[in-house]
Amino acid sequence: MTGVARRNAVVVSALVALLSIAANLRAQTPSPSPPTSAVTPSTINASPLTLDEALQLANVQASTYQGAILNERIAAEDVKQAQAAFLPKVSAPLSYIYTSPALGLAPGEPRAPSFIANNAISEYEALANVSGDFDIAGKLRATLAKNRALLAAAHAGTDVAKRALAQAVIEAYYGLALATAQRIAAEGNLAAAEEFERITGLMLSGGEVAPVDLTRAQLQTLSRRDELERARANEEIAAGALRVLVGYEFTRPISTAELALSQPVDSEYQQFKPDDVARRPEFTQLEQQLHAARQEIKIARADRLPALTYSINGGFDTDSLKGPRLKEHSGVSAAVSLTIPIFDWGATRSKERQANLKVQVAENERTIAVKGFTQQFYAARAQAASAAARIARRISSGGSLRGLSSVT
């Protein structure tokens, strides 16, 4: 056999060995790995976490979503307080007033309190009071409408926070799945490179290859080892990001299910239309905030209008708790008060101008949001179309190559 033929035979045998090694790596079940293919601490002895489980765990952790839920509950209490403002307030004021006797009275004159404004030396007062406001200026109605709008905005904000949390969990989940797949691929590449280096060393000892071939194989092994270390670091970072969202301790192992390898369907993203942008919960939140700002204008105007209140008292106001005196000084009183604002140095007008400016701010934010979300929609759809086209080309190229190899 000539030198050229012998060299070709050795190369063919090496290729066959590499193919058999790759097949064995795919077929073998997971087992304790050698030092070159050790798994990271993030995934050792960890049962796979499904995406639904990750979303459920994230929903109960301290997050912006939980903060939005609390804000919504706070807004609901504001609505209850605004509704209660229409109802009468019931109270029971109880008091005892002692005043020293007047000095210098003529002999035989009845004892009187020293202060002319007081009724007796000892005064006992026990009343049941009912008071409230007549909403003639519309302030109470505007306050209730404002708080209801803020509650609706808070509810929409909860939906926004929930969607954002779900998006973050999905990205972290598939980020960890991808990092794990890259780490496994890097382990396989390193194992193949080490085996190729070993075979090259045997061939060099038999005089079949030049020393430079072994050097190239060793450099390839070093490159694959660096690739594996980077993959392990990326997997640990991705695992930490998912742990934060689902509430795992950083020492607790975590892993995900395998990535789905099915080809995406174009209809999955083509079903979304530009008209769907206006149905995002962010726009509901902005609309309700705008409505609340408009109600603040009415509240500010109501402060410049007359206010009408009422107060009804029932009970006793007496100088003695003995029966006859107590009965004599028991009764009912009612009062209606009308307050007319005249001059407050422009404070209420300033509040009204401030409320108008808040309306303009809300309208400006809504306009910016429409442009921003529309731009995001078209950008995301273009990225999805590009990704689908790349995947289709790769699948088509892979089928063509498989067909060509079967013919040859």
C-alpha positions as CSV (number, residue, x, y, z in Angstrom):
1,M,0.0,0.0,0.0
2,T,1.4,3.4,-1.0
3,G,1.8,6.3,1.5
4,V,-1.1,8.2,0.0
5,A,-3.5,5.2,0.2
6,R,-2.4,4.4,3.7
7,R,-3.1,8.1,4.7
8,N,-6.5,8.0,3.1
9,A,-7.4,4.8,4.9
10,V,-6.4,6.3,8.2
11,V,-8.5,9.5,7.6
12,V,-11.5,7.4,6.7
13,S,-11.2,5.3,9.8
14,A,-10.9,8.4,11.9
15,L,-14.1,9.8,10.4
16,V,-15.9,6.6,11.0
17,A,-14.8,6.6,14.6
18,L,-16.0,10.2,15.1
19,L,-19.4,9.3,13.6
20,S,-19.8,6.3,15.9
21,I,-18.9,8.5,18.9
22,A,-21.5,11.1,18.0
23,A,-24.2,8.4,17.6
24,N,-23.3,7.0,21.0
25,L,-23.5,10.4,22.6
26,R,-27.0,10.9,21.3
27,A,-28.2,7.4,22.2
28,Q,-26.7,7.1,25.7
29,T,-28.8,8.0,28.7
30,P,-27.6,10.6,31.2
31,S,-25.0,9.3,33.5
32,P,-22.3,10.6,35.9
33,S,-20.3,12.9,33.6
34,P,-16.6,13.1,33.3
35,P,-14.8,16.3,34.4
36,T,-15.0,17.7,30.9
37,S,-18.8,17.4,30.7
38,A,-19.9,18.1,34.3
39,V,-23.3,19.8,34.6
40,T,-23.6,23.2,36.3
41,P,-24.9,23.4,39.9
42,S,-28.1,25.0,38.6
43,T,-29.5,21.9,37.0
44,I,-28.0,19.0,39.0
45,N,-30.7,16.8,40.6
46,A,-33.4,19.3,39.6
47,S,-36.8,18.1,38.4
48,P,-37.9,20.1,35.3
49,L,-40.0,23.1,36.0
50,T,-42.9,23.5,33.5
51,L,-43.7,27.0,32.1
52,D,-47.2,26.9,33.8
53,E,-45.6,26.1,37.1
54,A,-43.1,29.0,36.7
55,L,-46.0,31.4,35.9
56,Q,-48.0,30.3,38.9
57,L,-45.0,30.7,41.2
58,A,-44.1,34.1,39.8
59,N,-47.7,35.4,40.4
60,V,-47.5,35.0,44.2
61,Q,-44.0,36.4,44.6
62,A,-43.2,40.0,45.6
63,S,-43.2,41.8,42.3
64,T,-44.6,44.8,40.4
65,Y,-47.7,42.7,39.8
66,Q,-48.3,42.2,43.5
67,G,-47.8,46.0,44.0
68,A,-50.4,46.7,41.3
69,I,-52.9,44.4,43.1
70,L,-52.3,46.4,46.3
71,N,-52.7,49.7,44.5
72,E,-56.0,48.4,43.0
73,R,-57.3,47.5,46.5
74,I,-56.3,51.0,47.7
75,A,-58.2,52.6,44.9
76,A,-61.3,50.4,45.8
77,E,-61.1,51.8,49.3
78,D,-61.1,55.3,47.9
79,V,-64.4,54.5,46.1
80,K,-66.0,53.3,49.3
81,Q,-64.9,56.5,51.1
82,A,-66.4,58.6,48.3
83,Q,-69.7,56.7,48.4
84,A,-69.8,57.1,52.2
85,A,-69.5,60.9,51.9
86,F,-73.1,61.0,50.6
87,L,-74.4,59.4,53.8
88,P,-75.1,61.1,57.1
89,K,-72.4,60.9,59.8
90,V,-73.7,59.7,63.2
91,S,-71.8,60.6,66.3
92,A,-72.4,60.9,70.1
93,P,-70.6,63.9,71.6
94,L,-70.5,63.6,75.5
95,S,-69.0,66.3,77.6
96,Y,-68.9,67.8,81.2
97,I,-68.0,71.4,81.7
98,Y,-67.2,72.9,85.1
99,T,-67.0,76.7,85.7
100,S,-66.1,78.4,88.9
101,P,-68.9,80.4,90.6
102,A,-69.1,84.1,90.0
103,L,-67.5,86.3,92.7
104,G,-69.0,89.4,94.4
105,L,-72.7,88.4,94.1
106,A,-75.2,90.0,96.4
107,P,-76.3,87.9,99.4
108,G,-79.2,85.6,98.5
109,E,-78.5,85.7,94.8
110,P,-78.4,82.3,93.1
111,R,-75.0,80.9,92.3
112,A,-74.0,81.6,88.7
113,P,-70.9,80.7,86.6
114,S,-68.1,83.2,86.5
115,F,-68.0,83.1,82.6
116,I,-71.0,84.7,81.0
117,A,-70.9,82.3,78.0
118,N,-71.4,79.2,80.1
119,N,-74.8,78.0,81.1
120,A,-74.1,76.6,84.6
121,I,-71.4,75.8,87.1
122,S,-71.7,72.1,86.2
123,E,-73.0,71.4,82.7
124,Y,-73.7,67.8,81.5
125,E,-74.1,67.3,77.8
126,A,-75.0,64.0,76.0
127,L,-76.2,64.2,72.4
128,A,-76.7,62.0,69.4
129,N,-75.6,64.0,66.3
130,V,-76.5,63.4,62.6
131,S,-74.7,65.6,60.1
132,G,-73.8,65.7,56.5
133,D,-73.5,67.7,53.2
134,F,-76.0,68.6,50.5
135,D,-74.1,68.2,47.3
136,I,-75.4,71.3,45.6
137,A,-72.1,72.1,43.9
138,G,-71.5,68.5,42.6
139,K,-68.2,68.1,44.5
140,L,-69.2,64.8,46.0
141,R,-70.4,63.4,42.7
142,A,-67.2,64.5,40.9
143,T,-65.0,62.9,43.7
144,L,-66.9,59.6,43.3
145,A,-66.5,59.7,39.5
146,K,-62.8,60.5,39.9
147,N,-62.2,57.6,42.3
148,R,-64.1,55.2,40.1
149,A,-62.0,56.2,37.2
150,L,-58.8,55.7,39.2
151,L,-60.1,52.3,40.3
152,A,-60.6,51.3,36.6
153,A,-57.1,52.7,35.8
154,A,-55.6,50.6,38.7
155,H,-57.4,47.5,37.4
156,A,-56.0,48.1,34.0
157,G,-52.6,48.7,35.6
158,T,-52.9,45.3,37.3
159,D,-53.5,43.7,33.9
160,V,-50.4,45.5,32.5
161,A,-48.2,44.3,35.3
162,K,-49.5,40.8,35.0
163,R,-48.7,40.7,31.3
164,A,-45.3,42.2,31.9
165,L,-44.5,39.6,34.6
166,A,-45.7,36.8,32.3
167,Q,-43.5,38.1,29.5
168,A,-40.5,38.3,31.8
169,V,-41.0,34.8,33.1
170,I,-41.4,33.4,29.6
171,E,-38.2,35.1,28.4
172,A,-36.3,33.9,31.5
173,Y,-37.7,30.3,31.2
174,Y,-36.8,29.9,27.5
175,G,-33.5,31.7,28.1
176,L,-32.6,29.0,30.6
177,A,-33.8,26.3,28.3
178,L,-31.7,27.7,25.5
179,A,-28.6,28.1,27.8
180,T,-29.0,24.5,28.9
181,A,-29.2,23.2,25.3
182,Q,-26.1,25.3,24.4
183,R,-24.3,23.8,27.4
184,I,-25.2,20.3,26.4
185,A,-24.1,20.9,22.8
186,A,-20.8,22.4,24.1
187,E,-20.2,19.2,26.2
188,G,-20.8,17.1,23.1
189,N,-18.4,19.2,21.0
190,L,-15.7,19.0,23.7
191,A,-16.1,15.3,24.0
192,A,-15.8,14.9,20.2
193,A,-12.8,17.2,20.1
194,E,-11.0,15.3,22.9
195,E,-11.6,12.0,21.1
196,F,-10.3,13.5,17.9
197,E,-7.2,14.7,19.7
198,R,-6.7,11.2,21.2
199,I,-7.0,9.6,17.7
200,T,-4.7,12.1,16.2
201,G,-2.1,11.4,18.9
202,L,-2.3,7.7,18.1
203,M,-1.9,8.4,14.5
204,L,1.1,10.6,15.2
205,S,2.7,7.9,17.3
206,G,2.2,5.5,14.3
207,G,3.8,8.0,11.9
208,E,0.5,8.6,10.0
209,V,0.2,12.3,10.5
210,A,2.4,15.3,11.0
211,P,2.9,16.9,14.5
212,V,1.2,20.0,13.3
213,D,-2.1,18.0,13.0
214,L,-1.9,17.1,16.7
215,T,-1.3,20.8,17.5
216,R,-4.4,21.7,15.6
217,A,-6.4,19.1,17.4
218,Q,-5.2,20.4,20.7
219,L,-6.1,24.0,19.9
220,Q,-9.5,22.8,18.8
221,T,-9.9,21.0,22.2
222,L,-8.9,24.2,24.0
223,S,-11.4,26.2,22.0
224,R,-14.2,23.8,22.8
225,R,-13.3,23.8,26.5
226,D,-13.5,27.6,26.5
227,E,-16.9,27.3,24.7
228,L,-18.1,25.0,27.4
229,E,-17.1,27.3,30.2
230,R,-18.9,30.2,28.6
231,A,-22.0,28.0,28.2
232,R,-21.9,27.0,31.8
233,A,-21.6,30.6,32.9
234,N,-24.5,31.7,30.7
235,E,-26.6,28.8,32.1
236,E,-25.9,29.9,35.7
237,I,-26.8,33.5,34.9
238,A,-30.1,32.4,33.2
239,A,-30.9,30.1,36.1
240,G,-30.4,33.0,38.5
241,A,-32.8,35.2,36.5
242,L,-35.5,32.6,36.6
243,R,-34.9,31.9,40.3
244,V,-35.6,35.6,41.2
245,L,-38.9,35.5,39.3
246,V,-40.2,32.2,40.8
247,G,-38.9,32.7,44.3
248,Y,-36.3,30.0,44.4
249,E,-33.3,30.2,46.7
250,F,-30.0,30.7,44.7
251,T,-28.7,27.4,46.1
252,R,-31.8,25.5,44.9
253,P,-31.4,23.6,41.6
254,I,-33.6,24.6,38.8
255,S,-34.2,23.3,35.3
256,T,-36.7,23.6,32.5
257,A,-38.4,21.3,30.0
258,E,-36.7,20.7,26.7
259,L,-37.1,23.3,24.0
260,A,-39.9,22.5,21.5
261,L,-38.3,21.9,18.1
262,S,-41.5,22.2,16.0
263,Q,-41.6,24.7,13.2
264,P,-43.6,27.9,14.0
265,V,-46.7,28.5,12.0
266,D,-47.1,31.8,10.2
267,S,-50.7,32.2,11.3
268,E,-49.6,32.4,14.9
269,Y,-48.3,35.9,14.5
270,Q,-50.2,37.0,11.4
271,Q,-53.5,36.8,13.3
272,F,-52.6,40.0,15.1
273,K,-53.6,43.2,13.4
274,P,-52.7,46.9,13.9
275,D,-56.3,47.5,15.3
276,D,-55.4,45.2,18.2
277,V,-53.0,47.9,19.5
278,A,-55.8,50.1,20.7
279,R,-57.2,47.2,22.8
280,R,-54.1,47.0,25.0
281,P,-54.8,47.5,28.7
282,E,-52.4,50.4,28.8
283,F,-54.8,52.5,26.7
284,T,-57.6,51.6,29.1
285,Q,-55.4,52.8,32.0
286,L,-54.6,56.1,30.2
287,E,-58.3,56.7,29.3
288,Q,-59.4,56.3,32.9
289,Q,-56.6,58.5,34.2
290,L,-57.7,61.2,31.7
291,H,-61.3,60.8,32.9
292,A,-60.1,61.2,36.5
293,A,-58.1,64.4,35.6
294,R,-61.3,65.9,34.1
295,Q,-63.2,65.2,37.3
296,E,-60.5,67.1,39.2
297,I,-61.5,70.2,37.2
298,K,-65.1,69.8,38.5
299,I,-63.9,69.4,42.0
300,A,-61.8,72.5,41.8
301,R,-64.7,74.5,40.4
302,A,-67.0,73.2,43.2
303,D,-64.7,74.8,45.8
304,R,-65.8,78.2,44.4
305,L,-69.5,77.5,44.8
306,P,-71.7,77.7,48.0
307,A,-71.7,74.7,50.3
308,L,-74.7,73.5,52.2
309,T,-74.5,71.4,55.4
310,Y,-76.9,70.1,58.1
311,S,-76.6,69.0,61.7
312,I,-79.3,67.4,63.9
313,N,-78.8,66.9,67.7
314,G,-80.9,65.0,70.1
315,G,-80.3,64.4,73.9
316,F,-79.8,66.6,76.9
317,D,-77.8,69.6,78.0
318,T,-78.4,70.2,81.7
319,D,-76.9,71.4,84.9
320,S,-78.1,68.4,86.9
321,L,-78.7,64.7,86.3
322,K,-81.7,64.6,88.6
323,G,-85.0,63.6,86.9
324,P,-86.9,66.8,86.8
325,R,-84.0,69.0,85.6
326,L,-82.8,66.3,83.2
327,K,-86.3,66.0,81.6
328,E,-86.5,69.8,81.4
329,H,-83.3,70.2,79.5
330,S,-83.8,67.3,77.0
331,G,-84.8,67.9,73.4
332,V,-83.8,68.1,69.8
333,S,-82.1,70.8,67.7
334,A,-81.4,71.1,64.0
335,A,-79.2,73.5,62.0
336,V,-78.6,74.2,58.4
337,S,-75.5,76.1,57.3
338,L,-74.8,77.7,54.0
339,T,-71.1,78.7,53.3
340,I,-70.5,81.2,50.4
341,P,-66.8,81.5,49.4
342,I,-65.8,85.1,48.6
343,F,-62.1,85.5,48.4
344,D,-59.2,83.1,48.9
345,W,-56.3,84.9,47.1
346,G,-56.8,82.8,43.9
347,A,-56.1,79.4,45.5
348,T,-59.2,77.7,44.0
349,R,-58.6,79.2,40.6
350,S,-55.0,77.9,40.8
351,K,-56.4,74.4,41.6
352,E,-58.6,74.5,38.5
353,R,-55.7,75.6,36.2
354,Q,-53.6,72.8,37.7
355,A,-56.4,70.3,36.9
356,N,-56.6,71.5,33.3
357,L,-52.8,71.0,33.0
358,K,-53.1,67.5,34.3
359,V,-55.7,66.8,31.6
360,Q,-53.2,68.0,29.0
361,V,-50.5,65.8,30.4
362,A,-52.7,62.8,30.3
363,E,-53.7,63.5,26.7
364,N,-50.0,63.9,25.7
365,E,-49.1,60.6,27.4
366,R,-51.8,58.9,25.5
367,T,-50.6,60.3,22.2
368,I,-47.1,59.1,22.9
369,A,-48.3,55.7,23.9
370,V,-50.2,55.2,20.7
371,K,-47.1,56.0,18.6
372,G,-44.8,53.9,20.8
373,F,-47.1,50.8,20.9
374,T,-47.8,51.0,17.2
375,Q,-44.1,51.1,16.4
376,Q,-43.5,48.1,18.7
377,F,-46.2,46.2,16.9
378,Y,-44.8,46.7,13.5
379,A,-41.2,46.0,14.7
380,A,-42.3,42.8,16.4
381,R,-44.2,41.6,13.4
382,A,-41.2,42.3,11.1
383,Q,-38.9,40.4,13.5
384,A,-41.3,37.4,13.6
385,A,-41.6,37.3,9.8
386,S,-37.8,37.4,9.4
387,A,-37.4,34.6,12.0
388,A,-40.0,32.5,10.3
389,A,-38.4,33.0,6.9
390,R,-34.9,32.1,8.3
391,I,-36.3,28.9,9.9
392,A,-38.1,27.9,6.7
393,R,-34.9,28.4,4.7
394,R,-32.9,26.3,7.1
395,I,-35.4,23.5,7.1
396,S,-35.6,23.6,3.3
397,S,-31.8,23.6,3.0
398,G,-31.6,20.7,5.4
399,G,-34.0,18.6,3.4
400,S,-32.2,19.3,0.2
401,L,-28.9,18.3,1.8
402,R,-30.4,15.1,3.1
403,G,-31.8,14.3,-0.3
404,L,-28.5,15.0,-2.0
405,S,-26.6,12.8,0.5
406,S,-29.1,9.9,-0.1
407,V,-28.5,10.2,-3.8
408,T,-24.7,10.2,-3.5
